[in-house]
Amino acid sequence: MDFSTTSPTTVLEPKTKKAKYPEARVIVLDDNFNTFEHVANCLLAIIPGMSEKKSWNLAIQVDKSGLAEVWRGNLEQAELYHEQLVSRGITMAPIEAA
């Protein structure tokens, strides 16, 4: 029997860094016709993980500051939340890159 001391080797490709999916910001703007309650209820219904307290705090921030970032994450989800908020009459800024 012939036992070879050499064994086949496998060359591993260096890990390539995955391109990060683009992130975006969803921003609600102040207006003169949506109530705090309507804005807070829409945020609560549409934005995942939104608490009632946070939705009210964001509605107040929109009124005081003129705008509030209500969600940040991947672009595809940002587009969905933006579209859903617009469909409920919420005044929105264009989607911004994060």
N, CA and C atoms as a LAMMPS dump frame, in Angstrom:
ITEM: TIMESTEP
0
ITEM: NUMBER OF ATOMS
294
ITEM: BOX BOUNDS ff ff ff
-5.0000000000000000e+02 5.0000000000000000e+02
-5.0000000000000000e+02 5.0000000000000000e+02
-5.0000000000000000e+02 5.0000000000000000e+02
ITEM: ATOMS id mol type element x y z
1 1 1 N 0.82 -1.174 0
2 1 2 C 0 0 0
3 1 3 C 0.865 1.237 0
4 2 1 N 0.398 2.148 -0.785
5 2 2 C 1.126 3.417 -0.888
6 2 3 C 0.304 4.516 -0.235
7 3 1 N 0.82 5.061 0.874
8 3 2 C 0.133 6.158 1.544
9 3 3 C 0.859 7.445 1.232
10 4 1 N 0.174 8.321 0.62
11 4 2 C 0.775 9.598 0.26
12 4 3 C 0.629 10.575 1.432
13 5 1 N 1.644 11.357 1.656
14 5 2 C 1.59 12.324 2.741
15 5 3 C 0.986 13.641 2.282
16 6 1 N 0.785 13.741 1.019
17 6 2 C 0.166 14.973 0.524
18 6 3 C -1.324 14.74 0.346
19 7 1 N -2.087 15.715 0.682
20 7 2 C -3.532 15.609 0.511
21 7 3 C -3.998 16.807 -0.309
22 8 1 N -5.085 16.615 -0.984
23 8 2 C -5.58 17.742 -1.772
24 8 3 C -5.957 18.891 -0.835
25 9 1 N -5.709 20.081 -1.3
26 9 2 C -6.053 21.246 -0.49
27 9 3 C -7.165 22.021 -1.169
28 10 1 N -7.915 22.666 -0.356
29 10 2 C -9.003 23.499 -0.871
30 10 3 C -8.629 24.948 -0.628
31 11 1 N -8.705 25.718 -1.665
32 11 2 C -8.425 27.145 -1.537
33 11 3 C -9.76 27.841 -1.316
34 12 1 N -9.862 28.512 -0.193
35 12 2 C -11.102 29.238 0.108
36 12 3 C -11.007 30.645 -0.441
37 13 1 N -12.068 31.049 -1.052
38 13 2 C -12.134 32.426 -1.539
39 13 3 C -12.249 33.346 -0.332
40 14 1 N -11.58 34.485 -0.368
41 14 2 C -11.738 35.418 0.755
42 14 3 C -13.193 35.882 0.83
43 15 1 N -13.651 36.042 2.057
44 15 2 C -15.038 36.481 2.224
45 15 3 C -15.192 37.88 1.658
46 16 1 N -16.214 38.016 0.873
47 16 2 C -16.488 39.343 0.335
48 16 3 C -17.57 39.964 1.196
49 17 1 N -17.428 41.214 1.446
50 17 2 C -18.403 41.919 2.263
51 17 3 C -19.675 42.089 1.447
52 18 1 N -20.782 41.681 2.045
53 18 2 C -22.055 41.833 1.349
54 18 3 C -22.395 43.311 1.244
55 19 1 N -22.888 43.672 0.08
56 19 2 C -23.333 45.054 -0.091
57 19 3 C -24.557 45.252 0.791
58 20 1 N -24.515 46.253 1.619
59 20 2 C -25.614 46.528 2.524
60 20 3 C -26.781 47.098 1.732
61 21 1 N -27.958 46.587 2.038
62 21 2 C -29.147 47.094 1.364
63 21 3 C -29.315 48.56 1.748
64 22 1 N -29.608 49.428 0.799
65 22 2 C -29.696 50.859 1.111
66 22 3 C -30.725 51.138 2.21
67 23 1 N -30.36 52.025 3.12
68 23 2 C -31.265 52.408 4.187
69 23 3 C -31.925 53.742 3.866
70 24 1 N -33.081 53.942 4.45
71 24 2 C -33.834 55.171 4.197
72 24 3 C -34.543 55.606 5.471
73 25 1 N -34.942 56.867 5.479
74 25 2 C -35.662 57.462 6.603
75 25 3 C -37.086 57.804 6.165
76 26 1 N -38.052 57.528 7.035
77 26 2 C -39.447 57.89 6.789
78 26 3 C -39.75 59.065 7.714
79 27 1 N -40.122 60.203 7.114
80 27 2 C -40.293 61.436 7.872
81 27 3 C -41.703 62.011 7.651
82 28 1 N -42.388 62.255 8.764
83 28 2 C -43.717 62.876 8.733
84 28 3 C -43.536 64.38 8.896
85 29 1 N -44.284 65.144 8.103
86 29 2 C -44.235 66.608 8.161
87 29 3 C -45.485 67.162 8.835
88 30 1 N -45.339 68.323 9.437
89 30 2 C -46.462 69.011 10.055
90 30 3 C -47.371 69.586 8.972
91 31 1 N -48.648 69.631 9.253
92 31 2 C -49.613 70.267 8.359
93 31 3 C -50.708 70.888 9.21
94 32 1 N -51.647 71.535 8.573
95 32 2 C -52.713 72.227 9.307
96 32 3 C -54.018 71.45 9.351
97 33 1 N -54.029 70.209 8.893
98 33 2 C -55.311 69.504 8.845
99 33 3 C -55.324 68.152 9.536
100 34 1 N -54.193 67.481 9.728
101 34 2 C -54.192 66.203 10.448
102 34 3 C -54.11 66.464 11.947
103 35 1 N -54.925 65.747 12.7
104 35 2 C -54.919 65.892 14.154
105 35 3 C -53.81 65.032 14.76
106 36 1 N -53.439 65.351 16.008
107 36 2 C -52.47 64.515 16.726
108 36 3 C -52.959 63.067 16.755
109 37 1 N -54.237 62.919 17.05
110 37 2 C -54.814 61.583 17.173
111 37 3 C -54.697 60.8 15.868
112 38 1 N -55.002 61.453 14.741
113 38 2 C -54.922 60.766 13.451
114 38 3 C -53.481 60.35 13.149
115 39 1 N -52.534 61.252 13.351
116 39 2 C -51.12 60.936 13.082
117 39 3 C -50.669 59.792 13.987
118 40 1 N -50.954 59.893 15.283
119 40 2 C -50.543 58.857 16.233
120 40 3 C -51.166 57.506 15.886
121 41 1 N -52.454 57.496 15.554
122 41 2 C -53.127 56.239 15.21
123 41 3 C -52.564 55.614 13.934
124 42 1 N -52.237 56.448 12.947
125 42 2 C -51.649 55.928 11.7
126 42 3 C -50.272 55.326 11.96
127 43 1 N -49.465 56.01 12.748
128 43 2 C -48.138 55.485 13.072
129 43 3 C -48.261 54.158 13.811
130 44 1 N -49.174 54.088 14.746
131 44 2 C -49.384 52.88 15.525
132 44 3 C -49.814 51.714 14.636
133 45 1 N -50.664 52.003 13.66
134 45 2 C -51.184 50.955 12.783
135 45 3 C -50.18 50.494 11.721
136 46 1 N -49.289 51.382 11.295
137 46 2 C -48.435 51.086 10.135
138 46 3 C -47.003 50.725 10.496
139 47 1 N -46.414 51.412 11.441
140 47 2 C -44.998 51.208 11.753
141 47 3 C -44.848 50.052 12.737
142 48 1 N -44.126 48.996 12.343
143 48 2 C -43.964 47.832 13.236
144 48 3 C -43.236 48.216 14.53
145 49 1 N -43.699 47.654 15.618
146 49 2 C -43.063 47.887 16.897
147 49 3 C -43.356 49.238 17.522
148 50 1 N -44.245 49.989 16.908
149 50 2 C -44.585 51.322 17.423
150 50 3 C -45.494 51.161 18.636
151 51 1 N -45.144 51.844 19.714
152 51 2 C -45.998 51.832 20.904
153 51 3 C -46.931 53.038 20.847
154 52 1 N -47.986 52.957 21.627
155 52 2 C -48.931 54.077 21.663
156 52 3 C -48.239 55.331 22.189
157 53 1 N -47.429 55.17 23.226
158 53 2 C -46.73 56.323 23.797
159 53 3 C -45.777 56.948 22.781
160 54 1 N -45.019 56.11 22.081
161 54 2 C -44.07 56.635 21.092
162 54 3 C -44.801 57.331 19.95
163 55 1 N -45.932 56.765 19.509
164 55 2 C -46.674 57.379 18.401
165 55 3 C -47.169 58.77 18.801
166 56 1 N -47.62 58.933 20.047
167 56 2 C -48.061 60.249 20.514
168 56 3 C -46.88 61.202 20.645
169 57 1 N -45.752 60.711 21.154
170 57 2 C -44.558 61.563 21.268
171 57 3 C -44.09 62.045 19.898
172 58 1 N -44.154 61.164 18.892
173 58 2 C -43.762 61.556 17.533
174 58 3 C -44.751 62.572 16.955
175 59 1 N -46.035 62.385 17.212
176 59 2 C -47.042 63.347 16.724
177 59 3 C -46.79 64.723 17.339
178 60 1 N -46.438 64.761 18.597
179 60 2 C -46.118 66.034 19.265
180 60 3 C -44.848 66.64 18.673
181 61 1 N -43.856 65.787 18.418
182 61 2 C -42.605 66.266 17.807
183 61 3 C -42.864 66.871 16.431
184 62 1 N -43.727 66.243 15.649
185 62 2 C -44.082 66.777 14.328
186 62 3 C -44.658 68.179 14.485
187 63 1 N -45.547 68.354 15.445
188 63 2 C -46.179 69.659 15.661
189 63 3 C -45.171 70.712 16.119
190 64 1 N -44.301 70.346 17.051
191 64 2 C -43.349 71.315 17.603
192 64 3 C -42.177 71.61 16.67
193 65 1 N -41.667 70.574 16.01
194 65 2 C -40.455 70.727 15.191
195 65 3 C -40.736 70.867 13.704
196 66 1 N -41.949 70.539 13.294
197 66 2 C -42.275 70.596 11.874
198 66 3 C -42.068 69.273 11.155
199 67 1 N -41.379 68.338 11.818
200 67 2 C -41.163 67.021 11.217
201 67 3 C -40.658 66.062 12.276
202 68 1 N -40.758 64.771 11.969
203 68 2 C -40.197 63.735 12.838
204 68 3 C -39.872 62.511 12.005
205 69 1 N -38.709 61.937 12.272
206 69 2 C -38.358 60.655 11.655
207 69 3 C -39.116 59.583 12.421
208 70 1 N -39.975 58.852 11.72
209 70 2 C -40.81 57.864 12.387
210 70 3 C -40.318 56.436 12.178
211 71 1 N -39.427 56.246 11.215
212 71 2 C -38.875 54.909 10.966
213 71 3 C -37.6 55.047 10.161
214 72 1 N -36.665 54.128 10.39
215 72 2 C -35.412 54.067 9.626
216 72 3 C -35.091 52.598 9.397
217 73 1 N -34.759 52.271 8.169
218 73 2 C -34.437 50.881 7.842
219 73 3 C -34.247 50.724 6.351
220 74 1 N -34.402 49.477 5.881
221 74 2 C -34.122 49.245 4.46
222 74 3 C -35.118 49.967 3.564
223 75 1 N -34.63 50.329 2.402
224 75 2 C -35.372 51.176 1.468
225 75 3 C -36.724 50.581 1.077
226 76 1 N -36.757 49.29 0.829
227 76 2 C -38.005 48.664 0.375
228 76 3 C -39.106 48.812 1.425
229 77 1 N -38.784 48.568 2.69
230 77 2 C -39.774 48.734 3.75
231 77 3 C -40.139 50.204 3.925
232 78 1 N -39.147 51.074 3.823
233 78 2 C -39.403 52.515 3.957
234 78 3 C -40.419 52.967 2.91
235 79 1 N -40.265 52.482 1.691
236 79 2 C -41.202 52.845 0.618
237 79 3 C -42.618 52.376 0.952
238 80 1 N -42.733 51.171 1.509
239 80 2 C -44.043 50.634 1.877
240 80 3 C -44.697 51.481 2.962
241 81 1 N -43.968 51.777 4.039
242 81 2 C -44.536 52.566 5.139
243 81 3 C -44.883 53.979 4.675
244 82 1 N -44.033 54.546 3.846
245 82 2 C -44.278 55.888 3.299
246 82 3 C -45.58 55.891 2.509
247 83 1 N -45.73 54.916 1.629
248 83 2 C -46.921 54.818 0.784
249 83 3 C -48.183 54.628 1.636
250 84 1 N -48.092 53.795 2.667
251 84 2 C -49.251 53.547 3.521
252 84 3 C -49.643 54.799 4.312
253 85 1 N -48.663 55.536 4.798
254 85 2 C -48.959 56.771 5.532
255 85 3 C -49.582 57.819 4.609
256 86 1 N -49.035 57.951 3.399
257 86 2 C -49.597 58.893 2.417
258 86 3 C -51.047 58.522 2.099
259 87 1 N -51.318 57.222 1.967
260 87 2 C -52.678 56.786 1.623
261 87 3 C -53.686 57.118 2.72
262 88 1 N -53.201 57.367 3.932
263 88 2 C -54.086 57.756 5.041
264 88 3 C -54.103 59.27 5.252
265 89 1 N -53.5 59.99 4.305
266 89 2 C -53.574 61.449 4.337
267 89 3 C -52.491 62.133 5.149
268 90 1 N -51.489 61.38 5.568
269 90 2 C -50.393 61.971 6.352
270 90 3 C -49.454 62.713 5.401
271 91 1 N -49.04 63.906 5.781
272 91 2 C -48.126 64.703 4.971
273 91 3 C -46.704 64.192 5.212
274 92 1 N -46.056 63.79 4.137
275 92 2 C -44.765 63.118 4.233
276 92 3 C -43.682 63.878 3.464
277 93 1 N -42.454 63.808 3.985
278 93 2 C -41.291 64.267 3.231
279 93 3 C -40.929 63.159 2.25
280 94 1 N -40.217 63.498 1.175
281 94 2 C -39.733 62.432 0.302
282 94 3 C -38.831 61.492 1.099
283 95 1 N -38.773 60.246 0.703
284 95 2 C -37.913 59.28 1.388
285 95 3 C -36.471 59.741 1.257
286 96 1 N -35.754 59.738 2.377
287 96 2 C -34.354 60.171 2.407
288 96 3 C -33.435 58.988 2.652
289 97 1 N -32.259 59.037 2.027
290 97 2 C -31.253 58.034 2.318
291 97 3 C -30.755 58.239 3.743
292 98 1 N -30.564 57.138 4.429
293 98 2 C -30.096 57.233 5.831
294 98 3 C -28.589 57.25 5.885
